[in-house]
Amino acid sequence: MAVRSVPSLASVASPKDGKLFAESAARNLAPLCDLLQQVAPPLGHRALELASGTGQHVIGYASRLPDFSWQPSEADPARLDSINAYIAATDLTNIRPAMPLDATATGWGAAQHPQDLIVLSNLLHLISSAEAQCLIQEAAVALAPQGRLVIYGPFSRGGELTSPGDRSFHSALTAHDPETGYKDDFDVLDWGEAAGLRTTQVVEMPANNLALVFCKEGSQPDG
């Protein structure tokens, strides 16, 4: 897909010191890092962030999970530049340069080295259901056996939007693009299962968000 147009309230990032800065990314970084430290596979070493956005998250992930080699990715060229600017401003050695990747396209999963951890935050509500299913299927292909897929963001719960803020945000998204909007947690869990993944945790996160954690079954290779 081309980079989707979204309402301004859905993707607020401002230039700052040659990079893009999103206040929301700054707010949720610590809870996400705490979560990843809890759910990341203990013997893992290769991690892929999908739709890395401004680049703020991957810097925090690489700092808090230093045993992983982090690969940020992004479809938006302007945000690729921001991610690389964040990387250039740090002395961390476990982050690769950002790579162009449309996570909603078919075929990218098989083109990756097997990943022990794949992380996606705040994207599913900005894409269509078909694109979300494709993303999950491709992530399942890209995962190594016993690898984890972590999807974070706002969801409807059993078909219900559970706060006034969620109802307002979902309405703004669907008014702008009827194919987008909140995905239901049960649907996403079903899409993961259909892709061959096992749900290991559903974690309540701040600001009425959820983190869905999936594991790819199979035996890790010896050595």
C-alpha positions as CSV (number, residue, x, y, z in Angstrom):
1,M,0.0,0.0,0.0
2,A,1.0,3.6,-0.3
3,V,1.4,5.5,3.0
4,R,-2.2,6.1,4.1
5,S,-3.5,9.5,4.8
6,V,-4.7,9.7,8.4
7,P,-6.3,12.5,10.4
8,S,-3.9,14.9,12.0
9,L,-4.8,13.8,15.5
10,A,-3.8,10.2,14.6
11,S,-0.2,10.9,13.7
12,V,1.2,14.0,15.5
13,A,4.9,14.4,15.1
14,S,6.8,17.7,15.1
15,P,10.3,18.5,13.8
16,K,12.8,18.8,16.7
17,D,16.6,19.0,16.3
18,G,16.6,17.4,12.9
19,K,14.3,14.6,14.0
20,L,10.6,14.0,14.3
21,F,9.2,14.0,17.9
22,A,5.8,12.5,19.0
23,E,4.7,13.2,22.5
24,S,2.6,10.0,22.5
25,A,5.7,8.0,21.7
26,A,7.6,9.6,24.5
27,R,4.7,8.8,26.9
28,N,4.3,5.1,26.1
29,L,8.0,4.2,25.6
30,A,8.7,3.2,29.2
31,P,5.6,0.9,29.5
32,L,6.5,-0.7,26.2
33,C,10.1,-1.3,27.3
34,D,8.9,-2.8,30.5
35,L,6.6,-5.1,28.6
36,L,9.3,-6.2,26.1
37,Q,11.7,-7.0,28.9
38,Q,9.0,-9.4,30.3
39,V,7.9,-11.1,27.1
40,A,11.0,-11.2,24.8
41,P,12.4,-14.7,24.3
42,P,15.3,-15.2,26.7
43,L,17.6,-16.7,24.0
44,G,16.6,-14.3,21.3
45,H,19.1,-12.0,19.5
46,R,17.4,-10.6,16.4
47,A,14.5,-8.1,16.7
48,L,12.5,-6.2,14.0
49,E,10.3,-3.2,14.7
50,L,7.6,-2.7,12.1
51,A,6.4,0.9,11.3
52,S,9.1,2.5,13.5
53,G,7.6,5.9,13.0
54,T,9.7,8.7,14.4
55,G,12.4,6.4,15.7
56,Q,11.9,7.2,19.4
57,H,10.8,3.7,20.3
58,V,13.6,1.7,18.8
59,I,16.2,3.8,20.6
60,G,14.5,2.9,23.9
61,Y,14.1,-0.7,23.0
62,A,17.8,-1.1,22.0
63,S,18.9,0.5,25.3
64,R,16.6,-1.6,27.5
65,L,17.2,-4.9,25.5
66,P,20.9,-4.7,24.6
67,D,21.2,-8.4,23.8
68,F,19.0,-7.9,20.7
69,S,20.2,-6.5,17.4
70,W,17.4,-4.2,16.4
71,Q,16.2,-3.5,12.9
72,P,13.8,-0.6,12.5
73,S,11.7,-0.3,9.4
74,E,9.2,2.2,8.0
75,A,7.3,2.9,4.8
76,D,7.3,6.7,5.0
77,P,10.6,8.2,3.6
78,A,10.4,11.2,5.9
79,R,10.2,9.0,8.9
80,L,13.0,6.8,7.7
81,D,15.2,9.9,7.8
82,S,14.0,10.7,11.3
83,I,14.8,7.1,12.5
84,N,18.3,7.3,11.1
85,A,18.8,10.7,12.7
86,Y,17.9,9.2,16.1
87,I,20.3,6.3,15.5
88,A,23.1,8.7,14.5
89,A,22.6,10.7,17.7
90,T,23.2,7.7,20.0
91,D,26.2,5.6,20.8
92,L,24.2,2.4,20.8
93,T,25.8,-0.3,18.6
94,N,22.9,-2.7,18.5
95,I,20.6,-0.8,16.0
96,R,20.9,-1.3,12.3
97,P,20.1,1.6,9.8
98,A,16.3,1.8,9.2
99,M,15.1,-0.1,6.2
100,P,12.2,0.7,3.9
101,L,9.5,-1.8,4.5
102,D,5.7,-1.7,3.9
103,A,4.5,-4.1,6.5
104,T,1.1,-4.5,4.8
105,A,2.6,-5.8,1.6
106,T,2.8,-9.5,0.7
107,G,6.1,-11.3,0.6
108,W,8.3,-9.4,3.0
109,G,8.2,-12.0,5.7
110,A,10.1,-14.6,3.7
111,A,12.7,-12.0,2.7
112,Q,13.8,-11.5,6.4
113,H,16.3,-13.4,8.5
114,P,14.3,-15.3,11.0
115,Q,13.4,-12.9,13.8
116,D,13.2,-13.7,17.5
117,L,11.1,-10.7,18.3
118,I,8.8,-8.5,16.1
119,V,7.2,-5.4,17.6
120,L,4.4,-3.3,16.2
121,S,2.9,-0.3,17.9
122,N,0.0,2.0,17.0
123,L,-0.6,0.9,13.4
124,L,-3.5,-1.5,13.2
125,H,-6.2,1.2,13.7
126,L,-4.6,3.2,10.8
127,I,-4.9,0.4,8.2
128,S,-7.6,-1.8,6.8
129,S,-8.6,-5.2,8.2
130,A,-7.2,-6.9,5.1
131,E,-3.9,-5.1,5.5
132,A,-3.8,-6.0,9.2
133,Q,-4.3,-9.6,8.4
134,C,-1.6,-9.6,5.8
135,L,0.8,-7.9,8.2
136,I,0.2,-10.6,10.8
137,Q,0.6,-13.4,8.2
138,E,3.9,-11.9,7.0
139,A,5.2,-11.4,10.6
140,A,4.4,-15.0,11.3
141,V,6.5,-16.1,8.3
142,A,9.3,-13.8,9.5
143,L,9.4,-15.2,13.0
144,A,11.9,-17.8,14.1
145,P,10.5,-20.8,16.0
146,Q,9.6,-19.7,19.5
147,G,9.8,-16.1,18.3
148,R,7.4,-13.5,19.7
149,L,5.1,-11.0,17.9
150,V,4.0,-8.1,20.1
151,I,1.2,-5.8,18.8
152,Y,0.4,-2.7,20.9
153,G,-2.3,-0.1,20.4
154,P,-6.0,0.7,20.9
155,F,-8.6,-2.0,20.3
156,S,-12.2,-2.5,20.6
157,R,-13.0,-5.1,23.2
158,G,-15.4,-7.9,22.2
159,G,-17.0,-5.6,19.7
160,E,-17.3,-2.6,22.1
161,L,-15.4,0.7,22.3
162,T,-14.9,1.1,26.0
163,S,-14.2,4.8,26.5
164,P,-15.5,8.1,25.2
165,G,-12.0,8.9,23.9
166,D,-11.9,5.6,22.0
167,R,-15.3,6.2,20.5
168,S,-14.4,9.7,19.3
169,F,-11.0,8.6,17.9
170,H,-12.5,5.6,16.0
171,S,-15.2,7.9,14.6
172,A,-12.6,10.4,13.4
173,L,-10.6,7.6,11.7
174,T,-13.5,6.0,9.9
175,A,-14.8,9.4,8.8
176,H,-11.5,10.1,7.2
177,D,-11.1,6.6,5.7
178,P,-13.8,4.0,6.2
179,E,-11.4,1.2,5.7
180,T,-9.5,2.1,8.9
181,G,-10.5,2.3,12.5
182,Y,-10.1,0.2,15.7
183,K,-9.7,-3.5,15.2
184,D,-11.4,-5.9,17.6
185,D,-9.1,-7.7,20.0
186,F,-10.9,-11.1,19.4
187,D,-10.5,-10.6,15.6
188,V,-6.8,-9.9,15.9
189,L,-6.3,-12.9,18.1
190,D,-8.1,-15.0,15.5
191,W,-5.9,-13.6,12.8
192,G,-2.9,-14.6,14.7
193,E,-4.2,-18.1,15.2
194,A,-5.0,-18.4,11.5
195,A,-1.4,-17.4,10.8
196,G,-0.1,-20.2,12.9
197,L,0.7,-18.2,16.1
198,R,-0.3,-19.0,19.6
199,T,-1.6,-16.2,21.9
200,T,0.5,-16.1,25.1
201,Q,-0.6,-12.9,26.8
202,V,-3.1,-10.1,26.5
203,V,-1.8,-7.3,28.6
204,E,-3.7,-4.2,29.7
205,M,-1.5,-1.1,29.0
206,P,-1.9,2.6,30.0
207,A,-4.4,4.9,28.3
208,N,-6.8,2.0,27.7
209,N,-4.4,0.3,25.2
210,L,-3.7,-3.4,24.9
211,A,-0.6,-5.5,24.1
212,L,-1.2,-8.8,22.3
213,V,1.7,-11.2,22.5
214,F,1.9,-14.2,20.1
215,C,4.5,-17.0,19.9
216,K,5.4,-19.0,16.8
217,E,5.4,-22.7,17.6
218,G,8.3,-25.0,16.6
219,S,11.7,-26.1,17.8
220,Q,14.7,-23.8,17.7
221,P,17.6,-25.2,15.7
222,D,20.5,-26.7,17.7
223,G,23.5,-24.4,18.3
